[in-house]
Amino acid sequence: MDASSELGEFLKSRRAALRPQDVGIATAPARRRVAGLRREELALLAGVSITHYTRLEQGRAAGVSDSVLEAIARTLRLTEDETAHLKDLARPAAPRRPAAPRAEHASASARRLLAAMTDVPALLLDRRGDVLAWNRLGHALLAAHLPWEGPETAGGRPNLVRMLFLDEEYRARYTDWKEEAHLAVASLRLVAGRHPDDRALAELVGQLSIQSEEFTTLWARHPVRTCVSGTKSLRHPAVGTLELGFENLCLPGTAGQRVITYTAEPGSPSDAALRLLAATAVPAAREDLPAPAARRTV
């Protein structure tokens, strides 16, 4: 992905979303062609020259200082995540030829960790949302319609973002699909800003842009947000609706791998539903070891 063009698109999207009246600028609506701030208005409010700001929107950010980026972020009322994304785009890593995607794998210890969580649905994901491994309950909760051995096929692993837009059974799991889709795209945007040379990520975005109009619309809005914990409302075909808390646990020493776990409030209906799912889910043989190659992927 081209970090310079991404920088310009991000700044334009945030400038367009900020109305003049939001920052105390009185305007005559009939004399404006756009609802958002003009470049010169933003530059004046941020205390930077219009020439300097225009260069940023053109993707020419060489030599830009932290103080300038932070002034622009404050003026645009960016969140902490958005400010970090702005800096990632303005200061990308040294250009290099994108390497062929390298297949990631779940370590033996990570597999044992997931298998030991017998009462907790858990998945191991890479930074793009590819499923590297899941435990029995995680598979039963989110993807029982897919083969257990799916994560073992490096070239066609299940990907939670792809599934959210292209897998009808998976997207039906979420009672608030729109919110989940927005969060997924916002998280992917953050990763893309940090890893502009990730060819596999670019291929994922390209595929979704072609196959999903919903994804294309969300991606064009340039949302940026990360979420390490919270709640999700899931609709399971076998046990009904579950309100579950989730945690993303980053694994040190990896290229962005994380374990995501789901838990229910003890004694709640969701806790009972999760226990029922655990009791009825088909056990998987040797969960801590690699499974045979997948025959079906999403």
Protein Blocks (a to p, Z undefined) as FASTA:
>chain_A
ZZklmmmmmmmmmmmmpcfklnopacdfklpcbfbdcfklmmmmnopafklmmmmmnopa
ghiafklmmmmmmmnopafklmmmmmmmmmccddddddddddddddfklmmmmmmmmmbc
cddddfkopafbdcfklmmmmmmmbcfklmmmmklpccfklmmmmmmklmmmpmblmlmm
mmmmmmmmmmmmmmmmlmklmmmmmmmmmmmmklmmmmmnopacddfbdcdddddfklop
adddddddddehiahiacddddddehiaklmmmmmmmmmpccdehklbccdddfbdZZ
